[in-house]
Amino acid sequence: MSHPNNNPTVQQQPEEPLTYANWTEYFDDDSGKPYYHHSETKECVWEAPEAFRVEKARADVKKLFDPLQQQQRVVEKEQPDSTSVDDTLPEVDTTTPPASTSTKSEPTAPTPERKDGSSETAAVAPVPVVPVENLEETYKKMTQSEKVATFKALLKSSGVMPKMKWNEAMKLVVNAPAWKVLSSVGEKKQAFAEFTTQLANELNVEKRRKQKTARENFLKLLAGNDGVTSQTRWGDLLDESLGLVTDDRWKDVEDDTERRDLFSTYIADLSRNEREFKRQQRDAHRRTFLAYLRDPAQHPDVPVTIATKLHEVRDQLLAHESIQALELHRADVQEWFNEYMDELRHDEELKKREERLQLRKREDELAAAFKAFLLQEVLSINPKVAAKRLTTASRWRECWAGYEANATYCELKKLHSGMPRDIFEGVMDRLHDALRDERSWLKHVVARAEFVVKYNSTLSLFLQHIHDTVAKLGLEDEPGAVPTPRQSFFASLLDEATVPPSVVEWFQGAHARELERYQRMESERIKKVEAFEEMLMEYYFRSDHLTTSWDQARVEVQHRSAYRALDDGAEVAFQQYMQKLQKKMESLTKSRKTVDATEQPPATDEARPTSRSTSRSNKKKKRDDRSRSEEDRKRSKKSSSKKSAKKKHKRSRSPP
């Protein structure tokens, strides 16, 4: 609580001050008004704190049950002219005329009310009248709250009104015995202020209660008159034929402006209630009409479909007894019929959507089946279906005709003509991706194993060579619940029966290329050997040439192009040529011996001419053989010169 504007100075009073709950009560010297000081917080206030009042009230209650106080009350009861004071307060005689008295205006402070909300004045009860001397003694024995209540009862019985000034009220109660119940003027003014404030509040509450009752009765008056409708105006109420202005409930509301406000509020509520009633009635008619349209049994002769127009069936629909009883407006019928058409269109849309969903579901099933069929074609390694097996070179324009016999393909094509091709392209893309990955893994394996494909290599030798490398690569990957494609690929390379087709295809292609290269090189080597042998025939063609060594022959032929073409293989070709030449000479020797054996020697002189002729024939044969060999050499020279000319011609045409 904040300090008052003019805090009094704490001074020690002659009498011992009251202290409750660390609050001490003091009195101001100038005004005599009590103020309260807190011993701990050093706070000083004019009004009595709640804690102080509670503790003081408890102390007063304890005094009532004190033995000394009880004994004193018993003594007072024994006196004949005294009146006992129990829990009630004495009734004050207020019939004495007041006297004019001038007093000094002092500040007042409110006193606490009871916890039950009632004022101290309400607690005042009448007691028997006693002499003034006894009353003064009784007042001294009262607590402060009882004194205040007695003074408030005096004010109430004297007819003090809330708007009276203190001087006016004092004239009414100054001569009453209860005037002296409070000793100081400040206490009296404080009690007067509390009384007037409380009385004003009570009067205001009573006034508001009467006004509320009057308003309620006025509204009941309007509601009870059948002539007042939502279309009624204020001027219509003033008509005496309605009997409103002469009613007491009309007069209880004195202010005409308030009557107008109440009337406006009543009319607004009445209009709102009427609109709500009409809305509910219209909703009920709408539900009835829609239920009538939704039930074909109620109008079997008038079918209503999504293509029906209202002008075609309006008369037939409205001819029904249940619809005639509703007395529907034409616009409402049009609106509700359109709403029913919207429902039909919505239901039709839902039906079509469900059909589309079922169709899409069927398409998905057929697409999955056709995709599984294509994957089976891709993975098939059965020789019987090798012709249908899909490869990376397969194209849709080449394969679609073969699927015409497939029922899944035909049904899927009817539902969606472009989906089979999309699935085929997707499978091909997946196949290309898988083959690309497998080739990458295979390339890595071949590089790690350092394997080179040769013309005499086989698939078994290839798998044996890479077996250890594949096993090591398979261990490098972390094992999981489901093997990865890379792990599956490495596992398939460990057994020849499970080798992927891509590996077989790669090996066959590499082996075919290597074999072709070997055959091409071998044919070139044979041509070079033949050219070298033709060149040797120019130098070595007799039996005495068989003793020629390679070193001797190399000196003679090293300047020839046929020798340079063979390079390291020239010696081997020379040895092979000499072996052929030796065999040729041996065959010639055998043929000569055979011819000589067939000829008989001459026995007489007559036979000599024959021997001479024979020797001549032999010489002639040798000359023929020699000439034939020379022709062969010339022919070989011509052929070699032609070949060299061709080579030169080719070299001249070759780009730089």
C-alpha positions in Angstrom: 0.0 0.0 0.0 1.4 3.4 -0.9 1.8 6.2 1.6 -0.9 8.9 1.8 -0.3 12.3 0.3 0.2 13.9 3.8 1.8 11.3 6.0 1.6 12.3 9.6 4.6 12.2 11.9 4.7 9.2 14.2 4.3 10.6 17.7 4.0 8.9 21.1 0.5 9.3 22.5 -0.2 9.5 26.3 -2.4 6.5 26.1 -0.8 3.1 25.2 -1.5 2.5 21.4 -3.1 -0.7 20.1 -0.8 -3.0 18.2 -2.0 -6.0 16.1 -0.1 -7.9 13.3 2.9 -5.4 13.5 0.5 -2.5 12.9 0.2 0.2 15.6 -2.7 2.6 15.8 -1.9 6.3 16.5 -4.0 9.5 16.4 -3.1 12.7 14.7 -2.9 15.7 17.0 -4.4 18.2 14.6 -7.4 16.2 13.2 -7.7 13.4 15.8 -7.9 10.9 12.9 -6.3 7.5 13.5 -3.4 6.4 11.4 -1.5 3.1 11.3 2.3 2.5 11.3 4.0 -0.8 10.4 7.0 -1.6 12.6 9.0 -3.6 10.0 8.3 -1.9 6.7 7.9 1.6 8.3 4.8 2.1 6.2 2.2 4.7 7.4 -1.4 4.7 6.2 -4.7 6.4 7.1 -7.0 3.4 6.6 -6.9 0.4 9.0 -5.2 -2.5 7.3 -7.0 -5.8 6.9 -4.6 -7.7 9.1 -5.0 -5.1 11.9 -8.8 -5.3 11.8 -8.9 -9.1 11.8 -6.6 -9.3 14.8 -8.5 -6.6 16.7 -11.8 -8.4 16.1 -10.3 -11.6 17.4 -9.2 -9.8 20.5 -12.6 -8.3 21.1 -14.2 -11.7 20.8 -11.8 -13.1 23.4 -12.8 -10.2 25.8 -16.4 -11.3 25.6 -15.5 -14.7 27.1 -13.1 -13.2 29.7 -14.1 -14.3 33.4 -13.7 -10.7 34.7 -16.0 -9.3 32.0 -18.5 -12.0 32.6 -18.6 -11.3 36.4 -19.1 -7.6 35.7 -22.0 -8.4 33.4 -23.6 -10.5 36.1 -23.3 -7.6 38.6 -25.0 -5.3 36.1 -27.9 -7.8 35.6 -28.6 -7.7 39.3 -29.1 -3.9 39.3 -32.9 -3.2 38.8 -32.4 0.0 36.7 -29.7 -1.4 34.4 -30.1 -3.2 31.1 -27.9 -6.1 30.1 -25.8 -5.8 27.0 -25.2 -9.1 25.3 -24.4 -9.4 21.7 -27.0 -6.8 20.6 -26.7 -3.0 20.6 -29.2 -0.6 22.4 -31.8 1.2 20.4 -31.3 5.0 20.4 -34.0 7.4 21.0 -34.0 9.9 18.1 -37.2 11.8 19.0 -35.4 14.6 20.7 -35.2 17.7 18.5 -31.7 18.5 17.3 -29.8 21.5 18.3 -27.6 23.6 16.0 -24.0 23.0 16.5 -21.0 24.1 14.5 -18.2 21.7 14.0 -14.9 21.7 12.2 -14.8 19.7 8.9 -12.3 16.8 9.2 -11.2 14.0 6.9 -13.0 10.7 7.2 -11.8 7.1 6.5 -13.9 4.0 5.7 -14.2 1.2 8.2 -14.2 -2.5 7.3 -17.3 -4.4 6.5 -18.2 -7.8 7.8 -17.0 -10.9 5.9 -20.6 -11.9 5.0 -21.0 -8.7 3.0 -23.5 -7.0 5.3 -22.8 -3.7 6.9 -22.4 -2.8 10.5 -25.7 -1.0 10.4 -27.6 -4.2 9.6 -26.3 -5.7 12.8 -28.1 -3.1 15.0 -30.9 -4.5 17.0 -33.3 -2.7 19.3 -32.8 -3.0 23.1 -34.8 -1.7 26.1 -34.4 2.0 26.8 -32.1 2.7 29.8 -31.1 5.9 31.6 -28.4 8.1 30.1 -26.0 7.4 32.9 -26.3 3.7 32.3 -26.0 4.2 28.5 -22.7 6.0 28.9 -21.3 3.1 30.9 -22.6 0.7 28.3 -21.0 2.7 25.5 -17.7 2.5 27.3 -17.9 -1.2 27.4 -18.6 -1.6 23.7 -16.0 -2.4 21.1 -15.2 0.1 18.4 -17.2 -1.8 15.8 -20.2 -1.9 18.1 -20.0 1.8 18.7 -19.8 2.4 14.9 -22.8 0.2 14.4 -24.8 2.0 17.1 -24.0 5.3 15.5 -25.0 4.1 12.0 -28.3 2.8 13.5 -29.0 6.2 14.9 -28.4 7.8 11.5 -30.7 5.3 9.8 -33.5 5.7 12.3 -33.2 9.5 12.0 -33.9 9.4 8.3 -30.5 10.5 7.1 -30.3 10.3 3.3 -27.2 9.7 1.2 -27.1 13.2 -0.3 -27.3 15.0 3.0 -24.3 17.0 4.2 -22.8 16.4 7.5 -24.2 19.6 9.0 -27.7 18.7 7.9 -27.4 15.2 9.3 -25.9 16.4 12.6 -29.0 18.5 13.2 -31.1 15.4 13.2 -29.1 13.3 15.6 -27.1 15.7 17.8 -29.5 15.5 20.8 -29.9 11.7 20.7 -28.2 9.8 23.5 -26.4 7.6 20.9 -24.7 10.7 19.6 -22.1 10.3 22.3 -21.4 6.7 21.5 -18.4 7.8 19.5 -16.1 10.2 21.3 -14.3 12.0 18.5 -15.8 14.0 15.7 -13.5 12.3 13.2 -15.0 8.9 14.1 -18.5 10.3 13.7 -17.8 11.7 10.3 -16.1 8.5 9.2 -19.1 6.5 10.4 -21.4 9.0 8.6 -19.5 8.7 5.4 -19.6 4.9 5.5 -23.3 5.0 6.3 -24.2 7.4 3.4 -22.0 5.4 1.0 -23.6 2.1 2.0 -27.1 3.6 2.0 -26.5 5.0 -1.5 -25.4 1.7 -2.7 -28.4 0.0 -1.3 -30.7 2.5 -2.8 -29.0 2.2 -6.2 -29.3 -1.6 -6.0 -33.0 -1.4 -5.2 -33.5 1.2 -7.9 -31.8 -1.0 -10.5 -33.8 -4.0 -9.4 -37.0 -2.1 -9.8 -35.9 -0.8 -13.2 -35.0 -4.3 -14.3 -38.4 -5.6 -13.2 -40.1 -2.8 -15.0 -38.2 -3.5 -18.2 -39.0 -7.2 -18.0 -42.7 -6.4 -17.4 -42.6 -4.0 -20.3 -41.2 -6.6 -22.7 -43.9 -9.1 -21.4 -46.5 -6.5 -22.1 -45.3 -6.2 -25.7 -45.0 -10.0 -26.1 -48.5 -10.6 -24.7 -50.2 -8.2 -27.2 -51.0 -9.9 -30.6 -51.1 -6.5 -32.3 -47.4 -6.0 -31.9 -45.5 -7.6 -34.8 -42.2 -7.2 -36.5 -43.7 -4.6 -38.8 -45.1 -2.5 -36.0 -43.7 1.0 -35.5 -43.4 3.1 -32.4 -46.3 5.3 -33.4 -48.6 2.3 -33.6 -48.0 1.5 -29.9 -49.4 4.9 -28.9 -52.8 3.9 -30.3 -55.2 3.4 -27.3 -56.9 0.6 -29.2 -53.9 -1.6 -28.4 -54.3 -0.9 -24.7 -50.6 -0.5 -24.0 -50.3 3.1 -22.8 -52.9 2.6 -20.1 -51.3 -0.5 -18.7 -49.4 -0.1 -15.4 -46.4 -2.0 -16.8 -46.2 0.8 -19.5 -46.1 3.5 -16.8 -43.5 1.7 -14.6 -40.9 2.6 -17.3 -40.9 6.3 -16.7 -38.4 7.4 -19.4 -39.8 7.6 -22.9 -36.4 7.1 -24.5 -36.0 3.9 -22.5 -39.4 2.7 -23.7 -38.3 3.3 -27.3 -35.0 1.5 -26.8 -36.8 -1.5 -25.2 -39.3 -1.5 -28.1 -36.5 -1.4 -30.7 -34.7 -4.3 -29.0 -37.9 -6.3 -28.8 -38.7 -5.7 -32.5 -35.1 -6.7 -33.5 -35.4 -9.9 -31.5 -38.8 -10.6 -32.9 -37.6 -10.1 -36.5 -34.5 -12.3 -35.8 -36.7 -15.0 -34.4 -39.1 -14.8 -37.3 -36.2 -15.0 -39.8 -34.8 -18.0 -37.9 -38.2 -19.7 -37.9 -38.5 -19.1 -41.7 -35.0 -20.4 -42.2 -35.7 -23.6 -40.3 -39.0 -24.1 -42.1 -37.3 -23.6 -45.4 -34.6 -26.1 -44.5 -37.3 -28.6 -43.6 -39.0 -28.1 -46.9 -35.7 -28.4 -48.7 -34.9 -31.7 -47.0 -38.4 -33.0 -47.8 -38.2 -32.0 -51.5 -34.7 -33.5 -51.9 -35.8 -36.8 -50.2 -38.7 -36.8 -52.6 -36.4 -36.5 -55.6 -33.9 -39.1 -54.3 -36.7 -41.7 -53.9 -37.7 -42.9 -57.3 -40.6 -44.9 -55.8 -42.4 -41.7 -55.0 -42.4 -40.6 -58.6 -42.2 -43.8 -60.7 -43.7 -42.2 -63.8 -41.3 -39.2 -63.7 -37.7 -40.5 -64.0 -35.2 -37.9 -63.0 -31.7 -38.4 -64.4 -28.6 -36.2 -64.8 -29.9 -35.1 -68.3 -33.4 -34.1 -67.0 -34.5 -30.5 -67.3 -36.8 -29.0 -64.7 -39.3 -27.5 -67.1 -39.8 -31.0 -68.4 -40.9 -32.5 -65.1 -41.9 -29.5 -63.0 -45.7 -30.1 -63.2 -45.4 -33.8 -62.6 -43.2 -33.3 -59.6 -45.3 -30.6 -58.0 -48.5 -32.6 -58.5 -47.6 -34.9 -55.6 -49.7 -34.4 -52.5 -46.8 -34.1 -50.1 -45.2 -31.5 -52.3 -48.4 -29.5 -52.8 -48.8 -29.3 -49.0 -45.5 -27.5 -48.7 -46.6 -24.6 -51.0 -43.1 -24.2 -52.3 -41.9 -21.1 -54.1 -40.9 -21.4 -57.7 -37.3 -20.1 -57.1 -36.9 -22.6 -54.2 -37.9 -25.5 -56.4 -35.4 -24.4 -59.1 -32.6 -24.0 -56.6 -33.3 -27.4 -54.9 -33.7 -29.2 -58.2 -30.3 -27.8 -59.3 -28.8 -28.9 -56.0 -30.1 -32.5 -56.7 -28.6 -32.3 -60.2 -25.3 -31.3 -58.7 -25.6 -34.4 -56.4 -26.2 -36.6 -59.4 -23.3 -35.1 -61.3 -21.1 -35.6 -58.2 -22.2 -39.2 -57.9 -21.5 -39.7 -61.6 -18.1 -38.2 -61.2 -17.3 -40.4 -58.2 -18.5 -43.4 -60.2 -16.2 -42.5 -63.1 -13.4 -41.9 -60.8 -13.8 -45.3 -59.3 -13.9 -46.8 -62.7 -10.7 -45.0 -63.7 -9.1 -46.2 -60.5 -10.1 -49.8 -61.3 -8.9 -49.4 -64.8 -5.6 -47.9 -63.7 -5.2 -50.7 -61.2 -5.8 -53.3 -64.0 -3.3 -51.4 -66.1 -0.7 -51.6 -63.3 -1.3 -55.4 -63.0 -0.9 -56.0 -66.7 2.1 -53.7 -66.9 3.7 -55.6 -64.0 3.0 -59.0 -65.7 4.3 -57.8 -69.1 7.4 -56.4 -67.5 8.0 -59.7 -65.7 7.6 -61.4 -69.1 10.2 -59.1 -70.7 12.6 -59.6 -67.8 12.2 -63.4 -68.1 13.1 -63.0 -71.8 16.2 -61.0 -70.9 17.3 -63.5 -68.2 16.4 -66.6 -70.2 19.4 -68.8 -71.2 17.4 -71.7 -72.4 18.6 -72.7 -75.9 15.0 -73.4 -76.9 14.1 -69.8 -76.3 17.4 -68.3 -77.3 15.8 -66.8 -80.4 13.3 -64.8 -78.3 15.9 -63.7 -75.8 16.3 -59.9 -75.5 19.7 -58.3 -75.9 21.0 -54.8 -75.9 20.7 -54.8 -79.7 16.9 -55.5 -79.5 14.6 -52.9 -80.9 10.8 -52.4 -80.4 10.1 -52.4 -84.1 11.8 -55.8 -84.4 10.2 -57.4 -81.4 6.6 -56.1 -81.1 5.2 -58.5 -83.8 6.4 -61.5 -81.7 4.3 -60.4 -78.7 1.0 -60.5 -80.6 0.4 -64.0 -79.3 0.8 -62.9 -75.7 -2.6 -62.3 -74.0 -1.2 -59.9 -71.5 0.3 -57.7 -74.2 -2.9 -57.7 -76.2 -5.1 -56.7 -73.2 -2.6 -54.0 -72.2 -2.4 -52.6 -75.7 -6.2 -52.3 -75.7 -6.2 -50.4 -72.4 -3.2 -48.2 -73.3 -1.6 -48.5 -76.7 1.6 -46.8 -75.8 2.3 -48.5 -72.5 3.8 -51.8 -73.8 6.5 -49.9 -75.7 7.2 -47.7 -72.7 7.7 -50.8 -70.6 9.9 -52.3 -73.3 12.1 -49.2 -73.4 12.3 -49.2 -69.6 13.4 -52.8 -69.5 16.0 -52.1 -72.2 17.3 -49.1 -70.3 17.5 -51.3 -67.2 19.3 -53.9 -69.2 21.8 -51.4 -70.6 22.5 -50.0 -67.1 23.0 -53.6 -65.8 25.3 -54.5 -68.6 27.3 -51.3 -68.2 27.8 -52.1 -64.5 28.7 -55.7 -65.2 31.2 -54.7 -67.9 32.7 -52.2 -65.5 33.1 -54.8 -62.8 34.4 -57.3 -65.3 37.0 -54.8 -66.6 38.1 -54.3 -63.0 38.4 -58.1 -62.5 40.4 -58.6 -65.7 42.7 -55.7 -64.8 43.3 -57.1 -61.3 43.9 -60.6 -62.6 46.1 -59.4 -65.4 44.4 -61.7 -67.9 45.0 -61.4 -71.7 42.7 -63.1 -74.2 44.6 -65.2 -76.8 43.5 -67.0 -79.9 43.7 -70.3 -78.0 42.1 -69.2 -74.8 38.9 -70.9 -73.5 36.1 -69.8 -71.1 37.2 -72.4 -68.6 40.8 -71.2 -68.6 39.5 -67.6 -68.2 37.4 -68.4 -65.1 40.2 -70.5 -63.5 42.6 -67.6 -64.0 40.3 -65.0 -62.4 38.9 -67.3 -59.6 41.2 -66.1 -56.8 40.8 -62.4 -57.8 37.0 -62.6 -57.8 37.1 -64.4 -54.4 39.2 -61.5 -52.9 36.9 -58.8 -54.4 33.9 -60.5 -53.0 35.3 -60.4 -49.5 36.0 -56.7 -49.8 32.3 -55.8 -49.8 30.5 -55.8 -46.4 28.0 -58.6 -46.1 24.4 -57.7 -45.7 21.0 -59.3 -45.4 20.4 -58.9 -49.1 23.4 -59.2 -51.4 24.2 -56.2 -53.7 24.3 -56.6 -57.5 28.0 -56.4 -57.3 28.3 -59.2 -54.8 25.9 -61.3 -56.9 27.9 -60.7 -60.0 31.2 -61.8 -58.3 29.5 -64.9 -56.9 28.3 -65.9 -60.3 31.8 -65.8 -61.7 33.0 -68.5 -59.3 31.1 -71.2 -61.2 31.0 -71.8 -64.9 27.4 -72.9 -64.8 26.3 -69.5 -63.4 28.4 -67.2 -65.5 26.3 -64.2 -66.6 25.5 -64.0 -70.3 27.3 -60.6 -70.5 30.5 -62.2 -69.5 30.1 -65.0 -72.0 29.3 -62.5 -74.7 32.3 -60.4 -73.8 34.7 -63.4 -73.8 33.4 -64.7 -77.1 33.7 -61.3 -78.7 37.2 -60.8 -77.4 38.3 -64.3 -78.4 36.8 -63.9 -81.9 38.7 -60.6 -82.4 41.9 -62.1 -81.1 41.5 -65.2 -83.4 40.8 -63.0 -86.4 43.9 -60.9 -85.6 46.0 -64.0 -85.3 44.7 -65.5 -88.6 45.3 -62.2 -90.3 48.9 -62.0 -89.0 49.5 -65.7 -89.9 48.3 -65.2 -93.5 50.6 -62.2 -93.8 53.5 -64.2 -92.4 52.8 -67.1 -94.9 52.8 -64.6 -97.7 56.1 -63.2 -96.5 57.5 -66.7 -96.3 56.4 -67.6 -99.8 57.9 -64.4 -101.1 61.1 -65.2 -99.3 61.2 -68.8 -100.7 60.6 -67.5 -104.2 63.5 -65.2 -103.6 65.7 -68.1 -102.4 64.9 -70.1 -105.5 66.8 -67.5 -107.5 69.9 -68.3 -105.5 69.6 -71.9 -104.4 68.1 -74.5 -106.8 70.8 -77.2 -107.3 71.9 -80.1 -105.1 75.3 -78.5 -104.5 73.4 -75.5 -102.9 72.3 -77.8 -100.1 75.6 -77.3 -98.3 75.0 -73.5 -98.1 74.8 -72.2 -94.5 72.5 -69.5 -93.3 75.3 -67.1 -92.6 76.5 -67.5 -96.3 72.9 -67.1 -97.6 72.2 -64.0 -95.3 75.2 -62.2 -96.9 73.7 -62.8 -100.3 70.1 -61.9 -99.6 70.2 -59.3 -96.8 69.7 -56.5 -99.3 66.4 -58.0 -100.5 63.1 -56.7 -99.3 61.7 -60.2 -98.8 64.5 -60.8 -96.2 63.8 -57.5 -94.4 60.1 -58.3 -94.3 60.6 -61.5 -92.4 63.3 -60.1 -90.1 63.8 -62.7 -87.3 61.8 -65.4 -89.1 64.1 -65.4 -92.1 66.4 -68.0 -90.7 63.6 -70.4 -90.0 62.1 -69.9 -93.4 65.6 -70.5 -94.9 65.9 -73.8 -93.1 62.5 -74.8 -94.2 63.3 -73.9 -97.8 66.6 -75.9 -97.7 64.6 -78.9 -96.3 62.2 -78.6 -99.2 65.0 -78.3 -101.7 66.7 -81.4 -100.2 63.5 -83.4 -100.6 63.2 -82.1 -104.1 66.7 -83.2 -105.0 66.2 -86.5 -103.5 63.0 -87.1 -105.5 64.9 -86.1 -108.7 67.7 -88.5 -107.9 65.2 -91.3 -107.4 63.4 -90.5 -110.6 66.7 -90.6 -112.6 67.7 -93.9 -111.1 64.4 -95.3 -112.1 64.8 -94.1 -115.6 68.3 -95.5 -115.8 67.2 -98.9 -114.5 64.6 -99.2 -117.2 67.2 -98.6 -120.0 69.2 -101.8 -121.1 72.9 -101.5 -122.0 74.0 -102.6 -125.7 75.4 -106.1 -126.0 77.0 -105.8 -129.6 78.3 -103.2 -132.0 74.9 -102.9 -133.4 73.7 -101.6 -130.2 76.2 -98.7 -130.0 74.2 -96.4 -132.2 71.3 -97.0 -129.9 73.4 -96.1 -126.9 74.7 -93.0 -128.7 71.1 -92.0 -129.4 70.2 -92.7 -125.8 73.0 -90.5 -124.6 72.0 -87.8 -127.0 68.4 -88.0 -125.7 69.6 -87.8 -122.1 71.7 -84.7 -123.0 68.7 -83.2 -124.7 66.5 -83.9 -121.7 69.1 -82.3 -119.4 69.1 -79.2 -121.7 65.3 -79.1 -121.6 65.4 -79.4 -117.8 68.0 -76.6 -117.6 66.0 -74.4 -120.0 62.9 -75.2 -118.0 64.6 -74.2 -114.8 65.8 -71.0 -116.4 62.3 -70.2 -117.6 61.1 -70.8 -114.1 63.7 -68.4 -112.7 62.8 -65.8 -115.3 59.1 -66.3 -114.5 59.8 -65.9 -110.8 61.9 -62.8 -111.5 59.0 -61.3 -113.4 56.5 -62.2 -110.7 58.8 -60.7 -108.0 59.4 -57.6 -110.1 55.6 -57.2 -110.6 55.0 -57.6 -106.8 57.7 -55.1 -106.1 56.1 -52.7 -108.6 52.7 -53.2 -107.1 54.2 -52.4 -103.7 55.9 -49.3 -105.0 52.6 -48.3 -106.6 50.7 -48.8 -103.4 53.3 -46.9 -101.4 53.1 -44.0 -103.9 49.3 -43.8 -103.4 49.5 -44.0 -99.6 48.9 -40.7 -97.9 51.9 -39.0 -96.3 
